[in-house]
């Protein structure tokens, strides 16, 4: 069975080299890939309807008799084949364009089963390019729930069904020698059917109950294996690792907490207490702090870093961009430097003697806290005694980068921060190896950002408003999705928009331009000028999504807002509303689709980033949340963590049981290696 699944798809009967290339566009390279190319939906042809009862736009199946076949030629380039059929309740028509061969397939008196989308027109009911089969063949087949697959050009639904059915027949013939990849104890306890039955019924279900059982098995297996890998990490960290046992708070931590320029919210206090408890254990801390934009995660990290410094260790904080690293450095320095804590900034733009001096100070323990970018994980960065690692905006780092920074110390405590709100089920999956603290409360006095959706015919009015805000002493962000104009995508580019605004609404107003293709030093200069108020308007791509904190900025205009996800729009909105003045976020969009309107209206109605993230998942689906580039976790092929919460929680419970029994976990080494690929070796070795 294993050999069959790893066989190159081109060796399957009916494929060959040409079809193998077409299938590769669907990420189907092996027989195993083909079998896990699951249907995106199903068409239920078990319910046969009468023509007279059909409604416009529905998908339906009818049982009819052929009346006649006609060929029409309105012009040289167009041939129409029109099939007239009827049942006891009325007439229907089936149409094919430029498929002349169809006229020879049907003869009056034939009994046909026709399945497709109904179009009700003036002359009656019509089906365009439906699936048609002989009634005699149809009634001989068991089950009439038909799979519809994600397809590509030149690979039809019929071909995919035929190849998958052929492969399933071959697999079923080998089933006696096949083994379930899941431990028997788990399948029995959680009532999971065998893999062969599951694959047969996910593709060609005998009935709706069989389909539900098949899908449950496949989703459970996917989530169970994912959770086993993550639970193993968590279990091993808690039971096999001896880390740094920090002492209870001393004078330094107490002094810094006492001298904070604001009171911590209840959520911040809870997060701080959870972190301190973790740090005072001998087990290395692995904690995620989730907090909405502006909820005050940095001060929580500052207290944790203080605690490690007070215990004689060094702290490191890694951010995804130089701009954000610099902001964190300045924020921490304001809080900690007056108390004698020695801080330094290490980014990629530092070179030569300056960099060498900082590296020497880190190596000799002359620096207590280092804030930096990916530059922190370079080989020549050596810590004397690393006690705590903080990574900010974790979703922007891969598993390897996080592991590399941890490896700079001997089992240091790890604190992961993200301002990207993730629903609980998502956090269980993406960050399943971490304990989670959530900061939902906003610091007191922060006013909600007034949010509006406007179409391009109101654009002039929007920019007049922005200009008035600048004249009143405020600053403005303008964000667009593209760096340069693209022929394929309609959208305001940052470069073009900067030129346009500088010569129209913002004429005479100091403006800056920032985008990802600029050199780091150039970006930093513009952002610094904006931060200090030298620039009044900043035209940017999403590079400012995790940018600097500018309390004087009160307007965020987002061009082509329909091109962004809700979570990203919320992150951008979080750039304003950081000062005492009322702030505004204006979403410019001409998107007409129902989904676009629903998403943008949610931005107007909902200020809570966690609720928005949940809605974004429901509307747009989870997509490839687990791409290896982002997380080092495998993509989910069948599971939908929005709809499959119950199965996810079951799978998590099963994984926790498995981890406690080494003999069960060892049975999973091969399927886990296949699922996580080279990342599992990384997990097992750190």
ZAKEVEX-556078 format. One record per residue (C-alpha): residue number from 0; x, z, y. Coordinates in steps of 0.2 Angstrom, whole numbers, m for minus. Layout:
BEGIN
(NUM; (X; Z; Y))
...
END
This chain:
BEGIN
(0; (0; 0; 0))
(1; (14; 5; 12))
(2; (23; m12; 9))
(3; (7; m21; 12))
(4; (4; m13; 29))
(5; (21; m17; 35))
(6; (20; m35; 29))
(7; (22; m48; 43))
(8; (5; m55; 48))
(9; (11; m73; 46))
(10; (12; m71; 27))
(11; (m6; m67; 26))
(12; (m16; m81; 19))
(13; (m24; m92; 32))
(14; (m12; m86; 46))
(15; (4; m95; 47))
(16; (17; m96; 61))
(17; (5; m104; 74))
(18; (m9; m91; 72))
(19; (4; m77; 71))
(20; (9; m81; 89))
(21; (m9; m80; 94))
(22; (m12; m64; 85))
(23; (4; m57; 93))
(24; (m5; m58; 110))
(25; (m17; m45; 103))
(26; (m2; m34; 98))
(27; (m5; m39; 80))
(28; (12; m41; 71))
(29; (9; m34; 54))
(30; (m5; m32; 41))
(31; (m6; m13; 47))
(32; (m9; m19; 65))
(33; (m23; m30; 59))
(34; (m32; m16; 50))
(35; (m30; m5; 65))
(36; (m37; m18; 77))
(37; (m54; m10; 78))
(38; (m70; m17; 84))
(39; (m74; m14; 102))
(40; (m93; m15; 98))
(41; (m105; m19; 85))
(42; (m120; m31; 84))
(43; (m134; m24; 74))
(44; (m142; m39; 65))
(45; (m152; m28; 53))
(46; (m167; m28; 65))
(47; (m175; m45; 65))
(48; (m186; m48; 80))
(49; (m200; m60; 84))
(50; (m196; m74; 97))
(51; (m212; m69; 106))
(52; (m206; m51; 108))
(53; (m188; m55; 115))
(54; (m183; m49; 133))
(55; (m171; m57; 145))
(56; (m152; m52; 143))
(57; (m154; m42; 126))
(58; (m144; m46; 111))
(59; (m156; m50; 97))
(60; (m157; m58; 79))
(61; (m171; m70; 75))
(62; (m177; m78; 58))
(63; (m182; m96; 62))
(64; (m186; m113; 55))
(65; (m178; m129; 62))
(66; (m190; m141; 71))
(67; (m177; m154; 77))
(68; (m160; m157; 84))
(69; (m156; m167; 100))
(70; (m141; m174; 108))
(71; (m141; m176; 127))
(72; (m128; m184; 138))
(73; (m131; m180; 156))
(74; (m114; m188; 161))
(75; (m98; m195; 153))
(76; (m90; m178; 151))
(77; (m104; m168; 145))
(78; (m113; m168; 129))
(79; (m127; m155; 125))
(80; (m133; m152; 108))
(81; (m150; m143; 108))
(82; (m158; m136; 93))
(83; (m177; m132; 93))
(84; (m182; m118; 81))
(85; (m198; m107; 79))
(86; (m205; m92; 70))
(87; (m223; m87; 69))
(88; (m223; m80; 87))
(89; (m216; m95; 96))
(90; (m202; m108; 100))
(91; (m184; m105; 105))
(92; (m169; m116; 109))
(93; (m151; m115; 105))
(94; (m138; m125; 115))
(95; (m120; m130; 113))
(96; (m109; m139; 125))
(97; (m97; m153; 120))
(98; (m99; m149; 102))
(99; (m106; m165; 95))
(100; (m102; m160; 77))
(101; (m116; m147; 78))
(102; (m130; m160; 77))
(103; (m125; m164; 59))
(104; (m125; m146; 53))
(105; (m144; m144; 55))
(106; (m159; m153; 48))
(107; (m178; m150; 51))
(108; (m185; m137; 39))
(109; (m169; m127; 37))
(110; (m171; m108; 38))
(111; (m159; m100; 50))
(112; (m154; m83; 56))
(113; (m148; m84; 74))
(114; (m140; m70; 83))
(115; (m134; m69; 102))
(116; (m139; m65; 120))
(117; (m156; m70; 125))
(118; (m159; m80; 141))
(119; (m177; m82; 146))
(120; (m180; m98; 156))
(121; (m195; m108; 163))
(122; (m196; m118; 148))
(123; (m194; m104; 136))
(124; (m181; m93; 126))
(125; (m163; m100; 125))
(126; (m148; m94; 116))
(127; (m131; m101; 122))
(128; (m117; m103; 108))
(129; (m125; m89; 96))
(130; (m119; m86; 79))
(131; (m130; m95; 66))
(132; (m130; m94; 47))
(133; (m142; m99; 33))
(134; (m156; m86; 30))
(135; (m152; m87; 11))
(136; (m134; m82; 14))
(137; (m139; m69; 27))
(138; (m151; m60; 15))
(139; (m138; m59; 1))
(140; (m126; m49; 11))
(141; (m126; m30; 11))
(142; (m127; m22; 29))
(143; (m129; m32; 44))
(144; (m119; m22; 57))
(145; (m107; m35; 63))
(146; (m90; m30; 71))
(147; (m85; m38; 88))
(148; (m66; m37; 91))
(149; (m55; m39; 106))
(150; (m50; m57; 105))
(151; (m39; m70; 113))
(152; (m40; m89; 116))
(153; (m39; m99; 100))
(154; (m43; m84; 89))
(155; (m61; m83; 86))
(156; (m72; m68; 80))
(157; (m75; m77; 64))
(158; (m56; m79; 60))
(159; (m53; m61; 64))
(160; (m67; m55; 53))
(161; (m62; m67; 39))
(162; (m43; m61; 40))
(163; (m48; m42; 40))
(164; (m61; m44; 26))
(165; (m48; m53; 15))
(166; (m35; m39; 19))
(167; (m48; m25; 15))
(168; (m51; m33; m2))
(169; (m33; m34; m6))
(170; (m31; m16; 0))
(171; (m46; m10; m10))
(172; (m38; m18; m26))
(173; (m22; m7; m23))
(174; (m32; 9; m19))
(175; (m29; 17; m36))
(176; (m11; 19; m32))
(177; (m14; 23; m13))
(178; (m12; 40; m6))
(179; (m20; 49; 8))
(180; (m8; 52; 23))
(181; (m18; 68; 27))
(182; (m16; 84; 16))
(183; (m30; 86; 4))
(184; (m33; 104; 10))
(185; (m37; 97; 27))
(186; (m48; 83; 22))
(187; (m58; 95; 11))
(188; (m60; 109; 24))
(189; (m65; 97; 38))
(190; (m75; 85; 27))
(191; (m65; 69; 30))
(192; (m68; 54; 20))
(193; (m54; 44; 11))
(194; (m44; 31; 21))
(195; (m50; 16; 11))
(196; (m68; 19; 13))
(197; (m65; 23; 32))
(198; (m56; 6; 35))
(199; (m70; m4; 25))
(200; (m84; 4; 35))
(201; (m76; 4; 52))
(202; (m74; m15; 51))
(203; (m90; m19; 40))
(204; (m101; m4; 40))
(205; (m114; m3; 26))
(206; (m126; 6; 38))
(207; (m125; 17; 54))
(208; (m121; 33; 45))
(209; (m107; 25; 35))
(210; (m100; 19; 52))
(211; (m101; 36; 60))
(212; (m92; 44; 45))
(213; (m78; 30; 46))
(214; (m75; 32; 64))
(215; (m74; 51; 63))
(216; (m61; 49; 49))
(217; (m50; 37; 60))
(218; (m52; 47; 76))
(219; (m49; 63; 67))
(220; (m33; 56; 59))
(221; (m26; 49; 76))
(222; (m29; 65; 85))
(223; (m24; 77; 71))
(224; (m7; 68; 69))
(225; (m5; 68; 88))
(226; (m9; 87; 89))
(227; (2; 91; 74))
(228; (17; 84; 83))
(229; (13; 94; 99))
(230; (8; 110; 90))
(231; (24; 109; 80))
(232; (34; 109; 97))
(233; (24; 124; 103))
(234; (25; 133; 87))
(235; (43; 131; 85))
(236; (46; 136; 103))
(237; (37; 152; 101))
(238; (43; 157; 83))
(239; (60; 149; 81))
(240; (68; 149; 98))
(241; (76; 163; 107))
(242; (78; 160; 125))
(243; (81; 171; 141))
(244; (72; 187; 143))
(245; (70; 190; 161))
(246; (69; 208; 168))
(247; (54; 214; 177))
(248; (53; 210; 196))
(249; (67; 218; 207))
(250; (70; 219; 225))
(251; (73; 201; 229))
(252; (56; 195; 221))
(253; (47; 209; 229))
(254; (54; 205; 246))
(255; (50; 186; 246))
(256; (32; 190; 240))
(257; (30; 203; 254))
(258; (37; 191; 267))
(259; (26; 175; 263))
(260; (18; 168; 278))
(261; (1; 168; 270))
(262; (m9; 177; 256))
(263; (m9; 170; 239))
(264; (m26; 164; 232))
(265; (m33; 172; 217))
(266; (m28; 157; 206))
(267; (m11; 157; 213))
(268; (m9; 176; 209))
(269; (m15; 173; 191))
(270; (m3; 158; 189))
(271; (12; 169; 195))
(272; (7; 183; 183))
(273; (6; 171; 168))
(274; (23; 164; 173))
(275; (31; 181; 175))
(276; (24; 187; 158))
(277; (31; 171; 150))
(278; (48; 174; 158))
(279; (49; 192; 153))
(280; (47; 187; 134))
(281; (62; 181; 124))
(282; (53; 165; 119))
(283; (57; 151; 131))
(284; (43; 148; 143))
(285; (34; 131; 142))
(286; (20; 131; 155))
(287; (11; 118; 165))
(288; (4; 123; 182))
(289; (m10; 111; 186))
(290; (m16; 112; 204))
(291; (m25; 100; 216))
(292; (m16; 92; 231))
(293; (m12; 106; 243))
(294; (m17; 120; 232))
(295; (0; 129; 234))
(296; (10; 125; 218))
(297; (27; 125; 227))
(298; (26; 143; 232))
(299; (22; 148; 214))
(300; (37; 138; 208))
(301; (47; 147; 222))
(302; (43; 164; 215))
(303; (48; 159; 198))
(304; (64; 152; 204))
(305; (67; 168; 213))
(306; (65; 178; 198))
(307; (78; 168; 188))
(308; (90; 169; 202))
(309; (87; 188; 203))
(310; (92; 189; 185))
(311; (108; 181; 188))
(312; (103; 163; 182))
(313; (102; 146; 191))
(314; (86; 136; 194))
(315; (83; 117; 194))
(316; (68; 108; 201))
(317; (66; 89; 198))
(318; (54; 78; 208))
(319; (51; 59; 205))
(320; (56; 53; 222))
(321; (69; 57; 235))
(322; (56; 60; 248))
(323; (47; 73; 237))
(324; (63; 81; 232))
(325; (68; 83; 250))
(326; (52; 91; 255))
(327; (53; 103; 241))
(328; (70; 108; 246))
(329; (65; 111; 264))
(330; (50; 121; 258))
(331; (60; 132; 246))
(332; (74; 134; 259))
(333; (62; 141; 272))
(334; (55; 154; 260))
(335; (71; 159; 251))
(336; (87; 155; 261))
(337; (83; 170; 274))
(338; (85; 181; 259))
(339; (102; 175; 254))
(340; (97; 162; 240))
(341; (109; 148; 240))
(342; (100; 131; 238))
(343; (106; 113; 237))
(344; (99; 95; 236))
(345; (105; 82; 224))
(346; (98; 65; 225))
(347; (105; 47; 220))
(348; (109; 43; 238))
(349; (122; 57; 238))
(350; (140; 50; 234))
(351; (158; 53; 236))
(352; (165; 69; 242))
(353; (148; 77; 246))
(354; (142; 74; 229))
(355; (158; 81; 221))
(356; (157; 96; 231))
(357; (139; 100; 226))
(358; (143; 97; 208))
(359; (158; 109; 209))
(360; (147; 122; 217))
(361; (133; 120; 203))
(362; (147; 121; 189))
(363; (154; 137; 197))
(364; (138; 145; 200))
(365; (140; 145; 219))
(366; (123; 137; 220))
(367; (107; 147; 215))
(368; (94; 133; 215))
(369; (96; 114; 215))
(370; (82; 103; 220))
(371; (84; 84; 215))
(372; (78; 68; 207))
(373; (83; 60; 191))
(374; (101; 63; 198))
(375; (100; 80; 190))
(376; (100; 74; 172))
(377; (116; 63; 174))
(378; (130; 68; 162))
(379; (142; 75; 176))
(380; (129; 88; 182))
(381; (134; 104; 173))
(382; (126; 121; 177))
(383; (135; 138; 174))
(384; (120; 147; 168))
(385; (103; 137; 169))
(386; (88; 149; 168))
(387; (73; 140; 174))
(388; (69; 121; 174))
(389; (54; 115; 185))
(390; (48; 97; 185))
(391; (36; 91; 198))
(392; (23; 77; 195))
(393; (27; 78; 176))
(394; (17; 62; 172))
(395; (30; 52; 181))
(396; (44; 58; 169))
(397; (46; 53; 151))
(398; (48; 65; 137))
(399; (67; 61; 136))
(400; (70; 65; 155))
(401; (62; 82; 153))
(402; (72; 86; 137))
(403; (88; 80; 145))
(404; (86; 93; 160))
(405; (81; 107; 147))
(406; (97; 102; 138))
(407; (108; 107; 153))
(408; (105; 125; 149))
(409; (103; 136; 133))
(410; (85; 137; 130))
(411; (80; 139; 148))
(412; (62; 143; 153))
(413; (52; 127; 158))
(414; (39; 126; 171))
(415; (30; 109; 173))
(416; (19; 106; 189))
(417; (7; 92; 192))
(418; (m5; 88; 207))
(419; (m14; 75; 196))
(420; (m29; 84; 190))
(421; (m32; 82; 172))
(422; (m48; 87; 162))
(423; (m45; 100; 150))
(424; (m47; 88; 135))
(425; (m34; 77; 142))
(426; (m22; 92; 146))
(427; (m24; 97; 127))
(428; (m18; 80; 122))
(429; (m5; 75; 135))
(430; (2; 92; 137))
(431; (m3; 100; 120))
(432; (15; 108; 118))
(433; (12; 118; 134))
(434; (2; 133; 140))
(435; (m8; 129; 155))
(436; (m11; 138; 171))
(437; (m24; 130; 183))
(438; (m25; 132; 202))
(439; (m42; 126; 208))
(440; (m44; 136; 224))
(441; (m38; 129; 240))
(442; (m29; 140; 253))
(443; (m41; 148; 265))
(444; (m44; 138; 281))
(445; (m41; 121; 274))
(446; (m55; 110; 280))
(447; (m63; 97; 268))
(448; (m57; 79; 273))
(449; (m72; 69; 279))
(450; (m73; 53; 268))
(451; (m81; 36; 272))
(452; (m83; 19; 263))
(453; (m83; 4; 275))
(454; (m83; m15; 272))
(455; (m71; m26; 281))
(456; (m85; m31; 294))
(457; (m82; m13; 301))
(458; (m63; m14; 300))
(459; (m61; m16; 319))
(460; (m71; m1; 322))
(461; (m61; 9; 310))
(462; (m44; 4; 318))
(463; (m51; 8; 335))
(464; (m55; 26; 329))
(465; (m38; 27; 322))
(466; (m30; 22; 339))
(467; (m41; 35; 347))
(468; (m34; 49; 336))
(469; (m16; 43; 340))
(470; (m20; 44; 358))
(471; (m26; 62; 356))
(472; (m9; 66; 348))
(473; (m13; 64; 330))
(474; (m4; 53; 317))
(475; (m11; 40; 305))
(476; (m8; 33; 287))
(477; (m13; 16; 282))
(478; (m11; 12; 263))
(479; (m13; m4; 254))
(480; (m10; m9; 236))
(481; (3; m23; 238))
(482; (21; m25; 245))
(483; (20; m43; 248))
(484; (6; m56; 248))
(485; (2; m62; 231))
(486; (m7; m78; 227))
(487; (m15; m71; 211))
(488; (m22; m55; 219))
(489; (m32; m54; 235))
(490; (m26; m39; 245))
(491; (m18; m33; 261))
(492; (1; m32; 258))
(493; (11; m18; 267))
(494; (22; m31; 275))
(495; (9; m42; 282))
(496; (m2; m28; 287))
(497; (12; m19; 296))
(498; (15; m35; 306))
(499; (m3; m38; 310))
(500; (m7; m20; 315))
(501; (9; m19; 326))
(502; (3; m34; 336))
(503; (m15; m29; 337))
(504; (m23; m12; 336))
(505; (m6; m3; 336))
(506; (2; m13; 349))
(507; (14; m2; 359))
(508; (12; 12; 346))
(509; (28; 17; 336))
(510; (24; 12; 318))
(511; (34; 13; 302))
(512; (34; 3; 286))
(513; (37; 11; 269))
(514; (36; 3; 252))
(515; (44; 4; 235))
(516; (56; m11; 237))
(517; (65; m3; 251))
(518; (82; 6; 249))
(519; (80; 25; 247))
(520; (90; 28; 263))
(521; (79; 17; 273))
(522; (63; 24; 266))
(523; (69; 42; 269))
(524; (73; 38; 288))
(525; (55; 31; 291))
(526; (47; 46; 282))
(527; (58; 58; 292))
(528; (54; 49; 308))
(529; (35; 51; 304))
(530; (37; 69; 298))
(531; (45; 73; 315))
(532; (32; 64; 325))
(533; (43; 50; 331))
(534; (32; 37; 322))
(535; (13; 38; 325))
(536; (7; 27; 312))
(537; (14; 24; 294))
(538; (9; 8; 285))
(539; (13; 11; 266))
(540; (11; 7; 248))
(541; (6; 21; 236))
(542; (24; 27; 238))
(543; (17; 41; 249))
(544; (5; 47; 235))
(545; (17; 61; 232))
(546; (25; 60; 250))
(547; (29; 72; 264))
(548; (18; 86; 271))
(549; (13; 81; 289))
(550; (0; 93; 296))
(551; (m2; 82; 311))
(552; (m8; 67; 301))
(553; (m27; 67; 302))
(554; (m32; 49; 297))
(555; (m29; 40; 280))
(556; (m35; 22; 280))
(557; (m35; 14; 262))
(558; (m36; m5; 262))
(559; (m44; m13; 247))
(560; (m48; 4; 240))
(561; (m57; m3; 225))
(562; (m40; m8; 218))
(563; (m36; 11; 215))
(564; (m42; 23; 203))
(565; (m51; 39; 208))
(566; (m37; 50; 204))
(567; (m25; 40; 215))
(568; (m37; 39; 229))
(569; (m39; 58; 229))
(570; (m20; 60; 229))
(571; (m19; 48; 244))
(572; (m33; 58; 253))
(573; (m23; 74; 250))
(574; (m9; 67; 262))
(575; (m21; 72; 277))
(576; (m31; 88; 280))
(577; (m15; 99; 280))
(578; (m17; 105; 298))
(579; (m30; 114; 308))
(580; (m38; 98; 315))
(581; (m53; 89; 306))
(582; (m46; 75; 295))
(583; (m53; 58; 289))
(584; (m51; 47; 274))
(585; (m58; 29; 277))
(586; (m60; 18; 261))
(587; (m60; m1; 266))
(588; (m68; m11; 252))
(589; (m78; m27; 250))
(590; (m80; m23; 231))
(591; (m98; m27; 226))
(592; (m98; m22; 208))
(593; (m109; m7; 203))
(594; (m93; 2; 195))
(595; (m84; 0; 212))
(596; (m98; 7; 222))
(597; (m100; 21; 210))
(598; (m82; 26; 211))
(599; (m80; 25; 230))
(600; (m96; 34; 233))
(601; (m90; 48; 221))
(602; (m75; 50; 233))
(603; (m87; 53; 247))
(604; (m97; 66; 238))
(605; (m84; 75; 228))
(606; (m69; 84; 235))
(607; (m63; 93; 218))
(608; (m49; 83; 210))
(609; (m53; 89; 193))
(610; (m71; 83; 194))
(611; (m65; 67; 200))
(612; (m53; 65; 186))
(613; (m67; 68; 174))
(614; (m78; 55; 182))
(615; (m64; 43; 182))
(616; (m61; 45; 164))
(617; (m80; 42; 160))
(618; (m81; 27; 171))
(619; (m65; 18; 168))
(620; (m61; 25; 150))
(621; (m44; 34; 146))
(622; (m35; 17; 144))
(623; (m17; 19; 139))
(624; (m15; 36; 145))
(625; (m1; 39; 132))
(626; (10; 24; 135))
(627; (28; 29; 129))
(628; (35; 24; 146))
(629; (25; 38; 154))
(630; (24; 52; 141))
(631; (33; 47; 125))
(632; (16; 49; 116))
(633; (8; 36; 106))
(634; (m7; 26; 112))
(635; (m24; 30; 105))
(636; (m32; 15; 96))
(637; (m49; 22; 91))
(638; (m51; 39; 99))
(639; (m59; 41; 116))
(640; (m55; 59; 122))
(641; (m70; 59; 134))
(642; (m82; 55; 120))
(643; (m73; 63; 106))
(644; (m71; 80; 113))
(645; (m78; 88; 97))
(646; (m67; 79; 85))
(647; (m52; 83; 97))
(648; (m55; 101; 96))
(649; (m57; 100; 77))
(650; (m41; 90; 75))
(651; (m32; 103; 86))
(652; (m39; 117; 75))
(653; (m33; 108; 59))
(654; (m16; 105; 67))
(655; (m14; 123; 71))
(656; (m18; 128; 53))
(657; (m6; 114; 47))
(658; (9; 121; 57))
(659; (7; 138; 50))
(660; (10; 131; 32))
(661; (26; 122; 31))
(662; (22; 114; 14))
(663; (7; 105; 23))
(664; (17; 100; 38))
(665; (31; 93; 27))
(666; (18; 81; 20))
(667; (16; 73; 37))
(668; (34; 69; 41))
(669; (32; 51; 37))
(670; (15; 48; 46))
(671; (22; 57; 61))
(672; (38; 47; 61))
(673; (28; 31; 61))
(674; (16; 37; 75))
(675; (29; 45; 87))
(676; (42; 32; 82))
(677; (59; 37; 89))
(678; (51; 50; 100))
(679; (47; 61; 85))
(680; (66; 62; 81))
(681; (68; 68; 99))
(682; (54; 81; 97))
(683; (62; 87; 80))
(684; (79; 89; 88))
(685; (76; 98; 104))
END
